[in-house]
Amino acid sequence: MQAHQVFEEMGKKNGAVLESGSHAWHRDLWQRAGGQTDTIPVAFKFAGKIRVDIEKLPKDQRETWIKLDTAQDTALGGKNYPKK
């Protein structure tokens, strides 16, 4: 998936986009999804969700991720980010 597709989905604030958590976990999910072991994309669909390896995103896309993820978290009850 392309970054703009991921960000478009995140804008819906429906919880369909998740951070994979680590490179190893992201790779494992990709392999479980039947992906090639030598070409692991930054984002892909798995089990009805879009998984993203945010450490592989360029800085500007990481900043966009944080803004959209914070907004999504707020829309879903605000459990993942500390209150300001």
Backbone as XML, in Angstrom:
<?xml version="1.0"?>
<chain id="A" units="angstrom">
  <residue number="1" name="MET">
    <atom name="N" x="0.839" y="-1.180" z="0.000"/>
    <atom name="CA" x="0.000" y="0.000" z="0.000"/>
    <atom name="C" x="0.884" y="1.243" z="0.000"/>
  </residue>
  <residue number="2" name="GLN">
    <atom name="N" x="0.395" y="2.259" z="-0.637"/>
    <atom name="CA" x="1.089" y="3.535" z="-0.665"/>
    <atom name="C" x="0.729" y="4.341" z="0.581"/>
  </residue>
  <residue number="3" name="ALA">
    <atom name="N" x="1.635" y="5.237" z="0.987"/>
    <atom name="CA" x="1.415" y="6.042" z="2.190"/>
    <atom name="C" x="0.122" y="6.846" z="2.098"/>
  </residue>
  <residue number="4" name="HIS">
    <atom name="N" x="-0.166" y="7.419" z="0.930"/>
    <atom name="CA" x="-1.383" y="8.237" z="0.820"/>
    <atom name="C" x="-2.639" y="7.389" z="1.056"/>
  </residue>
  <residue number="5" name="GLN">
    <atom name="N" x="-2.605" y="6.101" z="0.679"/>
    <atom name="CA" x="-3.744" y="5.219" z="0.931"/>
    <atom name="C" x="-3.898" y="4.946" z="2.428"/>
  </residue>
  <residue number="6" name="VAL">
    <atom name="N" x="-2.768" y="4.748" z="3.096"/>
    <atom name="CA" x="-2.785" y="4.508" z="4.540"/>
    <atom name="C" x="-3.336" y="5.735" z="5.258"/>
  </residue>
  <residue number="7" name="PHE">
    <atom name="N" x="-2.832" y="6.922" z="4.888"/>
    <atom name="CA" x="-3.266" y="8.149" z="5.552"/>
    <atom name="C" x="-4.732" y="8.453" z="5.264"/>
  </residue>
  <residue number="8" name="GLU">
    <atom name="N" x="-5.186" y="8.146" z="4.068"/>
    <atom name="CA" x="-6.601" y="8.330" z="3.729"/>
    <atom name="C" x="-7.474" y="7.453" z="4.633"/>
  </residue>
  <residue number="9" name="GLU">
    <atom name="N" x="-7.060" y="6.212" z="4.825"/>
    <atom name="CA" x="-7.816" y="5.297" z="5.696"/>
    <atom name="C" x="-7.768" y="5.768" z="7.148"/>
  </residue>
  <residue number="10" name="MET">
    <atom name="N" x="-6.596" y="6.261" z="7.589"/>
    <atom name="CA" x="-6.477" y="6.761" z="8.964"/>
    <atom name="C" x="-7.394" y="7.952" z="9.187"/>
  </residue>
  <residue number="11" name="GLY">
    <atom name="N" x="-7.596" y="8.766" z="8.146"/>
    <atom name="CA" x="-8.467" y="9.921" z="8.247"/>
    <atom name="C" x="-9.908" y="9.560" z="8.556"/>
  </residue>
  <residue number="12" name="LYS">
    <atom name="N" x="-10.278" y="8.325" z="8.280"/>
    <atom name="CA" x="-11.636" y="7.857" z="8.589"/>
    <atom name="C" x="-11.820" y="7.588" z="10.077"/>
  </residue>
  <residue number="13" name="LYS">
    <atom name="N" x="-10.718" y="7.481" z="10.803"/>
    <atom name="CA" x="-10.721" y="7.288" z="12.267"/>
    <atom name="C" x="-11.529" y="6.071" z="12.692"/>
  </residue>
  <residue number="14" name="ASN">
    <atom name="N" x="-11.352" y="4.963" z="11.968"/>
    <atom name="CA" x="-12.136" y="3.756" z="12.258"/>
    <atom name="C" x="-11.320" y="2.622" z="12.888"/>
  </residue>
  <residue number="15" name="GLY">
    <atom name="N" x="-10.050" y="2.876" z="13.155"/>
    <atom name="CA" x="-9.221" y="1.867" z="13.795"/>
    <atom name="C" x="-8.703" y="0.782" z="12.865"/>
  </residue>
  <residue number="16" name="ALA">
    <atom name="N" x="-8.824" y="0.993" z="11.554"/>
    <atom name="CA" x="-8.409" y="-0.028" z="10.592"/>
    <atom name="C" x="-6.912" y="-0.034" z="10.329"/>
  </residue>
  <residue number="17" name="VAL">
    <atom name="N" x="-6.193" y="0.997" z="10.795"/>
    <atom name="CA" x="-4.752" y="1.089" z="10.559"/>
    <atom name="C" x="-4.031" y="0.929" z="11.891"/>
  </residue>
  <residue number="18" name="LEU">
    <atom name="N" x="-3.068" y="0.007" z="11.914"/>
    <atom name="CA" x="-2.322" y="-0.282" z="13.140"/>
    <atom name="C" x="-0.824" y="-0.241" z="12.891"/>
  </residue>
  <residue number="19" name="GLU">
    <atom name="N" x="-0.093" y="0.185" z="13.894"/>
    <atom name="CA" x="1.366" y="0.096" z="13.861"/>
    <atom name="C" x="1.742" y="-1.353" z="14.148"/>
  </residue>
  <residue number="20" name="SER">
    <atom name="N" x="2.679" y="-1.886" z="13.377"/>
    <atom name="CA" x="3.072" y="-3.283" z="13.588"/>
    <atom name="C" x="3.807" y="-3.489" z="14.900"/>
  </residue>
  <residue number="21" name="GLY">
    <atom name="N" x="4.520" y="-2.502" z="15.380"/>
    <atom name="CA" x="5.186" y="-2.635" z="16.672"/>
    <atom name="C" x="6.678" y="-2.853" z="16.584"/>
  </residue>
  <residue number="22" name="SER">
    <atom name="N" x="7.126" y="-3.695" z="15.691"/>
    <atom name="CA" x="8.555" y="-3.926" z="15.500"/>
    <atom name="C" x="8.784" y="-4.458" z="14.092"/>
  </residue>
  <residue number="23" name="HIS">
    <atom name="N" x="10.037" y="-4.310" z="13.637"/>
    <atom name="CA" x="10.371" y="-4.830" z="12.305"/>
    <atom name="C" x="10.137" y="-6.342" z="12.244"/>
  </residue>
  <residue number="24" name="ALA">
    <atom name="N" x="10.525" y="-7.049" z="13.306"/>
    <atom name="CA" x="10.400" y="-8.512" z="13.317"/>
    <atom name="C" x="8.926" y="-8.936" z="13.244"/>
  </residue>
  <residue number="25" name="TRP">
    <atom name="N" x="8.080" y="-8.273" z="14.006"/>
    <atom name="CA" x="6.653" y="-8.604" z="13.992"/>
    <atom name="C" x="6.046" y="-8.266" z="12.642"/>
  </residue>
  <residue number="26" name="HIS">
    <atom name="N" x="6.425" y="-7.131" z="12.073"/>
    <atom name="CA" x="5.932" y="-6.712" z="10.761"/>
    <atom name="C" x="6.306" y="-7.763" z="9.709"/>
  </residue>
  <residue number="27" name="ARG">
    <atom name="N" x="7.553" y="-8.209" z="9.741"/>
    <atom name="CA" x="8.032" y="-9.242" z="8.805"/>
    <atom name="C" x="7.263" y="-10.546" z="8.998"/>
  </residue>
  <residue number="28" name="ASP">
    <atom name="N" x="7.037" y="-10.939" z="10.260"/>
    <atom name="CA" x="6.303" y="-12.167" z="10.551"/>
    <atom name="C" x="4.874" y="-12.098" z="10.012"/>
  </residue>
  <residue number="29" name="LEU">
    <atom name="N" x="4.209" y="-10.986" z="10.221"/>
    <atom name="CA" x="2.847" y="-10.824" z="9.704"/>
    <atom name="C" x="2.827" y="-10.875" z="8.183"/>
  </residue>
  <residue number="30" name="TRP">
    <atom name="N" x="3.821" y="-10.240" z="7.552"/>
    <atom name="CA" x="3.917" y="-10.251" z="6.089"/>
    <atom name="C" x="4.076" y="-11.686" z="5.590"/>
  </residue>
  <residue number="31" name="GLN">
    <atom name="N" x="4.915" y="-12.463" z="6.241"/>
    <atom name="CA" x="5.121" y="-13.849" z="5.827"/>
    <atom name="C" x="3.857" y="-14.679" z="6.065"/>
  </residue>
  <residue number="32" name="ARG">
    <atom name="N" x="3.155" y="-14.437" z="7.152"/>
    <atom name="CA" x="1.894" y="-15.142" z="7.410"/>
    <atom name="C" x="0.846" y="-14.807" z="6.356"/>
  </residue>
  <residue number="33" name="ALA">
    <atom name="N" x="0.929" y="-13.577" z="5.840"/>
    <atom name="CA" x="-0.014" y="-13.139" z="4.812"/>
    <atom name="C" x="0.352" y="-13.704" z="3.443"/>
  </residue>
  <residue number="34" name="GLY">
    <atom name="N" x="1.453" y="-14.467" z="3.380"/>
    <atom name="CA" x="1.869" y="-15.076" z="2.119"/>
    <atom name="C" x="2.799" y="-14.215" z="1.289"/>
  </residue>
  <residue number="35" name="GLY">
    <atom name="N" x="3.383" y="-13.197" z="1.926"/>
    <atom name="CA" x="4.270" y="-12.286" z="1.204"/>
    <atom name="C" x="5.665" y="-12.863" z="0.987"/>
  </residue>
  <residue number="36" name="GLN">
    <atom name="N" x="6.356" y="-12.276" z="0.058"/>
    <atom name="CA" x="7.742" y="-12.654" z="-0.226"/>
    <atom name="C" x="8.614" y="-12.252" z="0.965"/>
  </residue>
  <residue number="37" name="THR">
    <atom name="N" x="9.633" y="-13.021" z="1.254"/>
    <atom name="CA" x="10.491" y="-12.702" z="2.390"/>
    <atom name="C" x="11.495" y="-11.604" z="2.071"/>
  </residue>
  <residue number="38" name="ASP">
    <atom name="N" x="11.799" y="-11.383" z="0.792"/>
    <atom name="CA" x="12.823" y="-10.393" z="0.450"/>
    <atom name="C" x="12.253" y="-9.010" z="0.150"/>
  </residue>
  <residue number="39" name="THR">
    <atom name="N" x="10.966" y="-8.872" z="-0.006"/>
    <atom name="CA" x="10.362" y="-7.570" z="-0.305"/>
    <atom name="C" x="9.205" y="-7.310" z="0.650"/>
  </residue>
  <residue number="40" name="ILE">
    <atom name="N" x="9.515" y="-6.726" z="1.784"/>
    <atom name="CA" x="8.494" y="-6.456" z="2.795"/>
    <atom name="C" x="8.084" y="-4.992" z="2.675"/>
  </residue>
  <residue number="41" name="PRO">
    <atom name="N" x="6.816" y="-4.723" z="2.322"/>
    <atom name="CA" x="6.378" y="-3.334" z="2.176"/>
    <atom name="C" x="6.223" y="-2.640" z="3.524"/>
  </residue>
  <residue number="42" name="VAL">
    <atom name="N" x="6.239" y="-1.335" z="3.502"/>
    <atom name="CA" x="6.049" y="-0.549" z="4.716"/>
    <atom name="C" x="4.636" y="-0.744" z="5.260"/>
  </residue>
  <residue number="43" name="ALA">
    <atom name="N" x="3.660" y="-0.942" z="4.356"/>
    <atom name="CA" x="2.267" y="-1.126" z="4.778"/>
    <atom name="C" x="1.596" y="-2.194" z="3.925"/>
  </residue>
  <residue number="44" name="PHE">
    <atom name="N" x="0.772" y="-3.008" z="4.567"/>
    <atom name="CA" x="0.010" y="-4.043" z="3.863"/>
    <atom name="C" x="-1.211" y="-4.423" z="4.690"/>
  </residue>
  <residue number="45" name="LYS">
    <atom name="N" x="-2.179" y="-5.054" z="4.029"/>
    <atom name="CA" x="-3.376" y="-5.522" z="4.728"/>
    <atom name="C" x="-3.141" y="-6.923" z="5.274"/>
  </residue>
  <residue number="46" name="PHE">
    <atom name="N" x="-3.600" y="-7.149" z="6.512"/>
    <atom name="CA" x="-3.506" y="-8.449" z="7.149"/>
    <atom name="C" x="-4.648" y="-8.564" z="8.146"/>
  </residue>
  <residue number="47" name="ALA">
    <atom name="N" x="-5.429" y="-9.616" z="8.044"/>
    <atom name="CA" x="-6.536" y="-9.894" z="8.972"/>
    <atom name="C" x="-7.498" y="-8.715" z="9.089"/>
  </residue>
  <residue number="48" name="GLY">
    <atom name="N" x="-7.804" y="-8.107" z="7.958"/>
    <atom name="CA" x="-8.777" y="-7.028" z="7.936"/>
    <atom name="C" x="-8.267" y="-5.677" z="8.405"/>
  </residue>
  <residue number="49" name="LYS">
    <atom name="N" x="-6.995" y="-5.580" z="8.717"/>
    <atom name="CA" x="-6.396" y="-4.323" z="9.173"/>
    <atom name="C" x="-5.222" y="-3.965" z="8.261"/>
  </residue>
  <residue number="50" name="ILE">
    <atom name="N" x="-4.849" y="-2.717" z="8.281"/>
    <atom name="CA" x="-3.655" y="-2.269" z="7.565"/>
    <atom name="C" x="-2.543" y="-2.164" z="8.585"/>
  </residue>
  <residue number="51" name="ARG">
    <atom name="N" x="-1.463" y="-2.880" z="8.355"/>
    <atom name="CA" x="-0.312" y="-2.882" z="9.260"/>
    <atom name="C" x="0.775" y="-1.996" z="8.680"/>
  </residue>
  <residue number="52" name="VAL">
    <atom name="N" x="1.385" y="-1.168" z="9.528"/>
    <atom name="CA" x="2.400" y="-0.219" z="9.077"/>
    <atom name="C" x="3.636" y="-0.331" z="9.958"/>
  </residue>
  <residue number="53" name="ASP">
    <atom name="N" x="4.793" y="-0.407" z="9.319"/>
    <atom name="CA" x="6.071" y="-0.363" z="10.025"/>
    <atom name="C" x="6.492" y="1.102" z="10.040"/>
  </residue>
  <residue number="54" name="ILE">
    <atom name="N" x="6.103" y="1.839" z="11.091"/>
    <atom name="CA" x="6.314" y="3.282" z="11.082"/>
    <atom name="C" x="7.787" y="3.670" z="11.135"/>
  </residue>
  <residue number="55" name="GLU">
    <atom name="N" x="8.639" y="2.776" z="11.615"/>
    <atom name="CA" x="10.071" y="3.093" z="11.640"/>
    <atom name="C" x="10.657" y="3.168" z="10.235"/>
  </residue>
  <residue number="56" name="LYS">
    <atom name="N" x="9.977" y="2.589" z="9.269"/>
    <atom name="CA" x="10.434" y="2.627" z="7.880"/>
    <atom name="C" x="9.891" y="3.835" z="7.116"/>
  </residue>
  <residue number="57" name="LEU">
    <atom name="N" x="8.980" y="4.593" z="7.744"/>
    <atom name="CA" x="8.437" y="5.782" z="7.087"/>
    <atom name="C" x="9.470" y="6.910" z="7.106"/>
  </residue>
  <residue number="58" name="PRO">
    <atom name="N" x="9.540" y="7.709" z="6.032"/>
    <atom name="CA" x="10.387" y="8.907" z="6.065"/>
    <atom name="C" x="9.870" y="9.871" z="7.136"/>
  </residue>
  <residue number="59" name="LYS">
    <atom name="N" x="10.718" y="10.785" z="7.590"/>
    <atom name="CA" x="10.377" y="11.683" z="8.695"/>
    <atom name="C" x="9.062" y="12.425" z="8.467"/>
  </residue>
  <residue number="60" name="ASP">
    <atom name="N" x="8.838" y="12.984" z="7.279"/>
    <atom name="CA" x="7.605" y="13.741" z="7.039"/>
    <atom name="C" x="6.373" y="12.844" z="7.144"/>
  </residue>
  <residue number="61" name="GLN">
    <atom name="N" x="6.484" y="11.614" z="6.674"/>
    <atom name="CA" x="5.357" y="10.684" z="6.773"/>
    <atom name="C" x="5.160" y="10.205" z="8.205"/>
  </residue>
  <residue number="62" name="ARG">
    <atom name="N" x="6.235" y="10.084" z="8.975"/>
    <atom name="CA" x="6.118" y="9.725" z="10.394"/>
    <atom name="C" x="5.368" y="10.815" z="11.153"/>
  </residue>
  <residue number="63" name="GLU">
    <atom name="N" x="5.662" y="12.079" z="10.831"/>
    <atom name="CA" x="4.977" y="13.197" z="11.474"/>
    <atom name="C" x="3.488" y="13.183" z="11.125"/>
  </residue>
  <residue number="64" name="THR">
    <atom name="N" x="3.178" y="12.891" z="9.865"/>
    <atom name="CA" x="1.779" y="12.767" z="9.450"/>
    <atom name="C" x="1.119" y="11.617" z="10.188"/>
  </residue>
  <residue number="65" name="TRP">
    <atom name="N" x="1.832" y="10.492" z="10.300"/>
    <atom name="CA" x="1.316" y="9.324" z="11.033"/>
    <atom name="C" x="0.922" y="9.716" z="12.451"/>
  </residue>
  <residue number="66" name="ILE">
    <atom name="N" x="1.814" y="10.415" z="13.153"/>
    <atom name="CA" x="1.570" y="10.784" z="14.551"/>
    <atom name="C" x="0.321" y="11.651" z="14.670"/>
  </residue>
  <residue number="67" name="LYS">
    <atom name="N" x="0.177" y="12.644" z="13.789"/>
    <atom name="CA" x="-1.003" y="13.508" z="13.824"/>
    <atom name="C" x="-2.279" y="12.701" z="13.588"/>
  </residue>
  <residue number="68" name="LEU">
    <atom name="N" x="-2.265" y="11.862" z="12.557"/>
    <atom name="CA" x="-3.465" y="11.081" z="12.229"/>
    <atom name="C" x="-3.749" y="10.011" z="13.277"/>
  </residue>
  <residue number="69" name="ASP">
    <atom name="N" x="-2.708" y="9.385" z="13.803"/>
    <atom name="CA" x="-2.903" y="8.348" z="14.812"/>
    <atom name="C" x="-3.442" y="8.949" z="16.105"/>
  </residue>
  <residue number="70" name="THR">
    <atom name="N" x="-2.961" y="10.131" z="16.467"/>
    <atom name="CA" x="-3.470" y="10.815" z="17.655"/>
    <atom name="C" x="-4.948" y="11.154" z="17.479"/>
  </residue>
  <residue number="71" name="ALA">
    <atom name="N" x="-5.316" y="11.657" z="16.295"/>
    <atom name="CA" x="-6.719" y="11.987" z="16.013"/>
    <atom name="C" x="-7.588" y="10.723" z="16.033"/>
  </residue>
  <residue number="72" name="GLN">
    <atom name="N" x="-7.073" y="9.642" z="15.451"/>
    <atom name="CA" x="-7.816" y="8.375" z="15.442"/>
    <atom name="C" x="-8.008" y="7.862" z="16.869"/>
  </residue>
  <residue number="73" name="ASP">
    <atom name="N" x="-6.953" y="7.948" z="17.670"/>
    <atom name="CA" x="-7.027" y="7.502" z="19.055"/>
    <atom name="C" x="-8.076" y="8.304" z="19.835"/>
  </residue>
  <residue number="74" name="THR">
    <atom name="N" x="-8.088" y="9.604" z="19.641"/>
    <atom name="CA" x="-9.068" y="10.457" z="20.308"/>
    <atom name="C" x="-10.481" y="10.059" z="19.905"/>
  </residue>
  <residue number="75" name="ALA">
    <atom name="N" x="-10.689" y="9.828" z="18.607"/>
    <atom name="CA" x="-12.012" y="9.444" z="18.105"/>
    <atom name="C" x="-12.479" y="8.098" z="18.666"/>
  </residue>
  <residue number="76" name="LEU">
    <atom name="N" x="-11.511" y="7.232" z="19.002"/>
    <atom name="CA" x="-11.855" y="5.899" z="19.500"/>
    <atom name="C" x="-11.792" y="5.794" z="21.028"/>
  </residue>
  <residue number="77" name="GLY">
    <atom name="N" x="-11.724" y="6.928" z="21.716"/>
    <atom name="CA" x="-11.777" y="6.896" z="23.173"/>
    <atom name="C" x="-10.527" y="7.365" z="23.875"/>
  </residue>
  <residue number="78" name="GLY">
    <atom name="N" x="-9.448" y="7.646" z="23.142"/>
    <atom name="CA" x="-8.251" y="8.226" z="23.717"/>
    <atom name="C" x="-7.516" y="7.397" z="24.740"/>
  </residue>
  <residue number="79" name="LYS">
    <atom name="N" x="-7.188" y="6.155" z="24.417"/>
    <atom name="CA" x="-6.512" y="5.273" z="25.373"/>
    <atom name="C" x="-5.006" y="5.125" z="25.131"/>
  </residue>
  <residue number="80" name="ASN">
    <atom name="N" x="-4.503" y="5.558" z="23.962"/>
    <atom name="CA" x="-3.113" y="5.276" z="23.615"/>
    <atom name="C" x="-2.141" y="6.428" z="23.814"/>
  </residue>
  <residue number="81" name="TYR">
    <atom name="N" x="-2.639" y="7.635" z="23.985"/>
    <atom name="CA" x="-1.772" y="8.799" z="24.153"/>
    <atom name="C" x="-2.086" y="9.471" z="25.477"/>
  </residue>
  <residue number="82" name="PRO">
    <atom name="N" x="-1.054" y="9.962" z="26.160"/>
    <atom name="CA" x="-1.297" y="10.656" z="27.446"/>
    <atom name="C" x="-2.045" y="11.967" z="27.210"/>
  </residue>
  <residue number="83" name="LYS">
    <atom name="N" x="-2.853" y="12.354" z="28.184"/>
    <atom name="CA" x="-3.563" y="13.628" z="28.116"/>
    <atom name="C" x="-2.552" y="14.756" z="28.242"/>
  </residue>
  <residue number="84" name="LYS">
    <atom name="N" x="-2.800" y="15.834" z="27.515"/>
    <atom name="CA" x="-1.905" y="17.005" z="27.589"/>
    <atom name="C" x="-2.341" y="17.925" z="28.697"/>
  </residue>
</chain>
